[in-house]
Structures are given as structure tokens and as C-alpha cells.
Amino acid sequence: MTAAEPSTVSYSTILPLSWQAASVQDETTQARWHHANLALLRALAGIEATLPLEGEHDRDSHLVKTLERLESKIDIALSLLARLSNGQAELPRQLPVTLSAQHIEWTDTASPKAGQEIMLTVYLNPKLPEPLMLRAKVADVTSVDGGFRCVAEFLDQDEEFLDWMTRTVFRYHRRALQARHQQ
């Protein structure tokens, strides 16, 4: 699918994002990035999993309360880890982003050239200060109000990555819709 296809589920938000011209990397480095990306997407799924609503399973209420306490402890630990990590490493600027499983769109004051291969660094969740490292090819660059709208399609992504990325984007998309309906 391309950025222009309307059936692609996407999620629009503000995220820390940076890009640089892609340099040729050996297979070991690419495999390490691929593994780290998959581990991050799996970890996000686990961290962001929702527990059953209270009263939804009365017979399991003790288990639900125990899981809620455990989740709050993990949240505190992750929050502390994020603060420590953010104090030592500077995150990229936060930019308006639209993310799908196959591509990303962002707006910035600087842009790569259309057709250029780039390396994107994207932080999906402030609780887990670990970025996705994505090789991409710039599909389109358009001038907009004092900046550029850039669209880049992900490269070298296999079926497993596509599956986890689709789940992640769908989860964020669904939560954004729920938040809008609750307002």
C-alpha cells in the first residue's frame, strides 16, 4: 500500500522524530536494528495492554486487583527509567506525525529529498525511551506553511515487522478514536 491509499489505518500525533541520510550498513547492524524494532513493538504491546474493567469478571476480582497493583508498580519503574534515560540522552524534536504500518508522514522546517534513502528515529511512547530505527525511502516532499510535509515508505521490513507495526498503529488509532468519542 502507498501513502495515498485510503484503506491504510494510520495514527496522527506528535512524536519525537529525527532523520538522517541512510548510510550503507552491514547485515549484522541491520539485523540488530530489526531485532530491536520487533522487541520494542512487542514490549509496547505488553506495556499498553489494558486490564479487564473492574466488575467485568467478579470471580477474578482478586486477580484483577493484583494485576492492577503490579501494573502500577511497573508504570512507576518505567517512568523512573524514562526520566533517567531522558536526562542522559536528548530526544529529537517533537513533530506532527502520521504513522501507518508501511509509511510515515511528518512536517518539519527541513526535509530530505524525494527519492532519498533515510534513517528515521521515532519514539512511540514516552514511558519507554527506546526508538524505532527505520530505514525508509522518501516518497514525497511538499512545501507547506514555512516547512515541508514529508512522506517516507519503510524499507527492508518483513512480514513479522509489518504484523507488529500494524497492531501497534491500530491500537493507537483505536485509542485516539475512543478518546474523541469520550469528549
Secondary structure by P-SEA (a helix, b strand, c coil): ccccccccccccccccccccccccccaaaaaaaaaaaaaaaaaaaaaacccccccccccaaaaaaaaaaaaaaaaaaaaaaaaaaaaacccccccccccccccccccccccccccbbbbbbbbcccccccccccccccccccccccbbbbbbbbccccaaaaaaaaaaaaaaaaaaaaaaaac
